[in-house]
Amino acid sequence: MNIADAKQQVKDTVEAYLAVDEVGMHRIEPAAQRPLFLIGAPGIGKTAIMSQVADELGIGLVSYSMTHHTRQSALGLPFVVDGAHGSLKYKATEYTMSEIIASIYDYMEQTGLERGILFLDEINCVSETLYPSMLQFLQFKTFGRHRVPDNWIVVCAGNPPEYNKSAREFDIVTLDRVRKVDVEPDFESWKTYAEGTGVHPSILSFLQIEQDCFYAVESTPSGKRFVSARGWTDLSRTLTTLEEMGKSVDVGLIGQFVQDSAIAERFAVYYELFSKYRSDYQIGEILQGSWTPEVEQRAQQAAFDERLAVLNLLIDAVETRAKEALEHEAVVFEVRDALRQAKERIVGGEAAGAVLDEFAAQRMDELEVRRSSGTVTAREVRLRKMVVEQLRAFQRIGAAVGGGSEAFDALGEAYAQLVSEMSQFADESSSQLENAFAFIAKTFGNEREMLVFVSGLSTRPTSMRFVSTFGSEGYARYSERLAVQERRNDLLERAKALEL
């Protein structure tokens, strides 16, 4: 199955294993909860979906790679204890708590999350000495005498032996203790993830045209040549950062992520063209509604792969702007809530600067706890830091005015200015989106290119949140037209299928 289906399997399984009846008993007893075992080529996203599932379900996640574990670290260290049976006295060996299981208790203590996923990666790479203990763990979820807490679900992953020399093929005895899920590389599933996380538009455009370049593994006399979803994702982050820094990108850098020289060279040529499109088409001017007749004429005469690049550039620019607008709004709402909480204390005479400094410090403390436990996304970290920075700005205003009603009125004026700036930015962002629709409609009409643009926006969660929050006449108009056209095409296809 593809990675999207595998994610749904994991999510459904975790929910089923955590489900309890009316008296709090697990609907599927923990002893009967077979661990999931995701097996698939490296770099297709097995690890990434674990954090996504944990985040979506609001539960914890503890991850371990089994490649470095010995029998001692997984099982625990032995120690001798005294025992007795009637008059018989004896000594016996027991074990300290497994490092893996101990980490779950540490995690629960740090985060307060009592339910979660224990993810063991590279499970089929364990050493010969650890393998018998691992077999016991997969069946009973125990290392030695220590058991995984009942509200923690075990999920494992590994690569087939052809991809990893240290991996072993599990025997029937082992496979009979897990739920094996074969995961295959799939561009369409990755594309949905990539669009939602802002993968560089040049990569999306290239792979939409050259889907055979998405995933490849080949053995040659000089070694392995391969390219993976992980490689494209990591390359995307590097491209974005280097562009922001004004640095160049060449085939040598691309080849560090896309480790197939032929595919790296193909993408390098495309990336150079894509960068030229970005400059030639003046995307910023299109969004401002001031494109030139020359740009319009070139787009009309362009081949479809060039048009696709322009559309992805527009989608990326709109998405970036929408993200910034929604971040501004989120900051405004959090600052509003903080001011509401602080109002009584400030009006009552407490120093506004001290109260807001306290609120900012609390939010940073909460962030550090979540960061140390791995339960916060990069986006949440960025938003929380933006909120704290804005609270610090208000704290400086408060420090200058003291406390009481007059102090809160001064903060209210500053907050009104913040809201005004947010509203203006959102209005400008909406205008840019409408200008993009106008350019596409005027240049290409309302057919294939408009479908690509609307479909691209529809798969971007940030763009859709922006449209649902601030509205878009263009999206409402063209998405409805295309939905009608798609239904008409579907009916025509069904009619054809009925013909003799």
N, C-alpha and C positions, 0 to 999 in steps of 0.2 A: 504494500500500500504506500501511498505518498505520505509526506511528512505532515500534511494537514490532517489527513485521516488518522495518522498515528497520534497526533496531539489530541484529537477528539477521543481516541481509545484511552489514552492516559487520563484525560479529564473525567470521562465517564466512569472509569475504573476507580479512581480516587474517590469520587463522589459516592459510588456504590459501597466501597469499603468503609467509608466514614459514616454511612447512613445508620441511624439507630431507630429502634421501634419506640412505642409509646412509653416504655419503662426504661429506656436508655440502653437497651442491649443492642449490640451490633447486629444488623440484619444478616451480614455474612461474618461469621465468627473469625476473629483474627487468625486463628490456627488454620482456617480454610482459605485465607486470602493469598492466593498464589501471586508471587511477585511478577510484574511485567518485565519482559526481557526484549528490549529493542535491539535488533541486529541489522546493521546496514553499513554501507560504505562511509568512510570518514568525511566529515565536513558537510553533511547534508542537513544538519540542524537538530540532531537528537538532544544535545545538551541544552540548546536554546529553548526548546519547547518546555523543559522542566520549569524554568523560571517563569515562563508565560503562564503555565497552568497554576503554579503556586500563587502568582500575583492575581490571576483572575478569580481564584477560589478564596483568596485572603488567608492562606495558610503558610506555614513555614517551609523552608527548603534547606536541607543539609546535603552537600555534595562531596563525594570522595572519588578520586581516581584510584583504582585498586592496583595499579602497576607498581607502586612503590611500597605497598604494604607487605610486611612479613607476617609469619604466623604469630609472632609475639605482639606486634602492634595491633593486629586485628582481633586476636583472641584475648590478649592481656598477658601480663607477666606472671609466672608461677610463683607460689609461695607455699610453705609447708604449714599445716595446721594440725593440732591434736584432735583425735577423735576417740570415741569409746562406744562399745556395744556390750552392755552388761559389764562383765569383769574384764572384757578384752579391751586393751588400750592399743591405739595405733596412731600412726601419722599418715596424713594424706596431702595430696597436692591440690590446691585450688588456684584460681586465677584472678588477678585484678580485673577491673572492668575494661572491656575493649575500648580502645581509643575512639572507635567509630561510634559506639553506643554512648560513651561518655560525652561526645560532642553534641549529641541530641539533647541531653539534659542541660548542658551548658547553654545551648541555643535557647531552650525553653526558658531558662533562668534570665537570659539577657533580654529576650523579646516579649515574654509573656504569651507566646503562641504555643498552645498545647497540642495542636494538630499540624501535621505536615507530611512532607515527602522526604524519604531518605533515598538519595540517588547515588547509585554505585556505578561509575563508568569504568569501561575496560574490564568488565567482570570476568571475561574469558581470557584474561592475561595474568591471572593470579599464579603464584609460584606453585610448584609441585607440593611443597610442604603445607601450603595454605589450602590447597584444593579440597581435602576431606572436610576441613572446618567450614569451607564455603558451601559445600554440599549440605551440611547440617543447617547452615544459616538459611539457605534458600527454602528448606522445608519447615524449619521451626522458628526462623527469625531470631535465633539466639547465637551469641558467641560465648562459648563456655556456659556459665550459669546465668548470663545476663541477656535479657531479652529486649528487643526493640519495643518501645512503648506502644500500647494498643492503637493509639490514634495517629500513628506514624506508618505511612504506606511505603513499602519497598518497591522501587523501580530500578531496573538495571539496564545497562546498554553495553554494546561491544561491536567490534568490527569483525567481519569474516576473515579467516586465516589468510586468504589471498591478498588482503590489504595490510596485514600486520603479522610479521614473522613470529612475534611472541604470543599471538592469539592461538587458542586451541579450539577445535571443533567439540562442542558439548556432546556427551554421549546421551543415550536414551534415559538413563537414570537421572541425569541432571535436567534434561529437557522436560521430564515428567513432573518436575517440581516448579516449573515456571509457565507463564503464558507468553509464548514466543510471538513477536510481531516483526515481520520482515518489512523493512523500510527501504523504498527505492527513491533515487533522485527524480525530482519532478519539477520542471521549470514553472508551470502554472501555479503550483502551490507556493514555491519560493517567491514568485512574482508578487503574489498577494502580500506576503510578509515584507518584501522589499519596498513595495509602494507605501505600505503603512509605516515603515521606519525611515523613509527618506533616502534609500539607496541612490547613489549618484545617477542623474538622468542619462549620462552617456552609457553607463552599463546597462540600464534598462532598455534603452533604444537598441543598443548593439545586440543584446540577447533576444529581443523580440524578433530581430531580423535573422540572427544566427543562433538558433536555439540548440543546435548541435554542439555549440561551444560552452553550454552551461555546465556540463559535467562530463569529464572524460578521464579515463585511466588507461595507460598503455605501457607495456613493458618493452624496452628497447635494449640493445646491447650496451648502451651507455647508462642505463638506469631507468627509473620510473619517470614517465611524463604524465602529469595529472593537473586537473583543474576542478575545484569544488565550489559549492555554495559558500562555504566559509571563506575561501580565497576571494571570491567576488565581493563579499560583504566587507572584508577587511581592506581590500583595495579601495572600496568606495570611501571609507573613512579617511584613508590617506589622501586620496584625490581631493576631497573636499577641503581638508586642512591645508594641503600644499597650495591649492588655488587661492584660499583666503590669505595665505602668506605671500602670494605672488611668485611662487617658485615653479620651476618647469617640471614636466613629467616626461620620461622617455621609456623606451621599451625595456631597458634594464630594470627600472623600478617595477614596471608592470609584471615582468617575469619573476619577481620575487614573490608575487602572490599567485599569478597564473603560471604554474610551473609546467607549461606545455609551450615550447618556443613558437610553434606555428600559430597557436591561438593567441599568444601574447603579442605576436607581430600583427595579426589581424586586428586585434583590439587597438593596438598602438596607432595603426593607420586610421582606424575609425575615430579614435579619440582626437587625433589631430584635426580631422574634418569637423567633428562635433564642436571643438573649440572655435574653429573658424565660423561655423554656423552661429554660435553664440555672439560672436563679434559682428558678423555681417548682418544678422537679422535684428540687432538692436532691441533685444527683448525688453529692456527697460522702457524704451520709447513706445513699444507696442502696449505695454501695461499703462502707460500714461495717456494712451490714445493719440499719440503723435507720430505714428509710423509714416514713412515716406512712400510715395507711389512706386519707387524702385524696389523697396522691400516687398511690397504687395505683388508686384509683377514677378519678381524672382520666385516667390513662394508658389505662385500659380504655375510657373514653368518647371518647378522642381520635380524630381523623381520622388516616389513615395517614401523611400528610406530617408531622404532629406526632409520631407514634410514631417515624418514621424519624429525626427530629431527635434525639429522646431516645436512640435506639439509637446514633447516631453520637457523641453526647456520651459515652455509656458506653464505646464503643470507644476514643475518644480518651483518656479518663481512664485506662482499663486500659493502653493503649499507652504513655502517659507514665510510668505507674508501672513497667511492665515494662522500659522503657528505663533508668530509674534503677536498678532492681534489677540488670540486666545490667551496667551501668556499675560498680556497686559490686563485683560479682563480678570483672570484668576488672581493676579496680584491685588487688583482693586478690591475684589470680594474679600480676600483674606485680611487686607488692611482694614476694610470696613468692619469685619467681625472683631478684630483686635480693638478698634476704637470703641465699638459698642461695649465690649467687656471692660474697657478702661474708663468709660465715661463716669460711672458712679464714683470711682476713686478719685479721679481728677477733679470733678465738680465738687467733691467733698473736701478738697484742699490738698490732696497729695501732689507732690511735684510731678508734672506730666512727663518730664524727661526721665525720671527714675522709674515710673510705672512702665513706660514704653521700652525702656532699656531692659526691664525685667521680662517683658513679653518677648522681646527679640531673643534674649538669652534662653528662655524656655524653648523656643522653636529650634534654636541651634542645638540644644541638648537633645531634643527629640530626634532631630535629624542624625546626630552622631550615633545614637543608639540604633537607629534603623540601618545606618550605613555599616556599622560594625557587624550587624547580624545579616546583612545582605538582603534585607526586605524592602529596599527602596530602589526605584529605577533612576537612571540618569536624568530623565525629564523631571521627576519629582525633586531630585536634589537641586536642579537648576531653578525650579519654581520656588522652592523653599529659600534658597539663597537670595533670589530676587525680592521675596517678601521681607526677609530680614534686612536687606539693604534699604528697602523703602521704610521699614519701621525705624531704622537707624536715622534716616533723614527726618522723619517725624519726631524722633527723640531729640534731635538737635533743635528743632523748632520749639518743642516742649521745654527744653532746658532754658531757652531764652525767655519764656513767658511765665514760668512758674506753675502754679496750680489754680484751681477755681474755675468758674464759668467762663471767664475771659480767656483763660488758657485753652479750654476746650473749643471755644469759638474760633480761636486762631488755628487750631488743628482742623476744625471743620472746613475752614476756608482753604487750607492746603489740600484737604481731601477732595473738595469740590474741583480744584484745579487738576488733580490727578484723574478724576472721572472725566473731565472735559478733554484732557489729552488722550485718554483711552478711547473716547467716543470719536474723536477726530481721526485717530489712527485706524479705527475700525471702518469709518466712512471711506477713508482713502483706500483701504484694502478692498472694500466692496466695489469701489469704482474701478480698481485695477482688474478685478475679476470680470466685471461687465465689459471692460475694454478688450479683454482677451476673447470673450464670446463674440464681440463685434468684429474683431479682426478675422477670426476664423470664418464667421458667416459671410463677411464681405469678400474674403479671399478665396475660400474653398466652397462656399455654399453650406447646405445643412445635411450633407450626406456622410461619406466615410470619415473624413477628418473630424467632423463634429462628433460623430459617434466615438472616435478614439479619445477625444478630449473629455467628453462627458463621462465616458466609461472610466477614464483615468482618474478623474476627480472622484467618481463614485467609490473607487477602491481605496481612496486616501481618507482614513479616519479623521485626520485633522481638518481637511477641506470640508468634509461632511459636517463636522461639528460647527465649523464656521458658517456654512450655509444654513444649518438649522438654527443657529443663534442669531445671525445678522441678516439672513435672507439673501436671495439672489434671483432677480427676475430672469436673467439669462439661463441659469440652471433650471428653474421651474419650467421655462418655455421649451427649451431644447430637450430636456430629459423626457418630458411628456410626449413631444413629437416623436422622439426616437423609440419610446415605449410602444406607441401606436404602430410605428413602422415595423418594429420587431414582431409585434403580435400579428400584423398583416403578413409578414414574411413567413411566420410560423404556420399560419393557416394555409398559405400557398403551398408550402412544403408538404403539409398533411394532405392537401388535395391532390398533389402530384403522386403521393404514395398510394393513393386509392385508384389511380388510373391503371387500366389494364394494359 
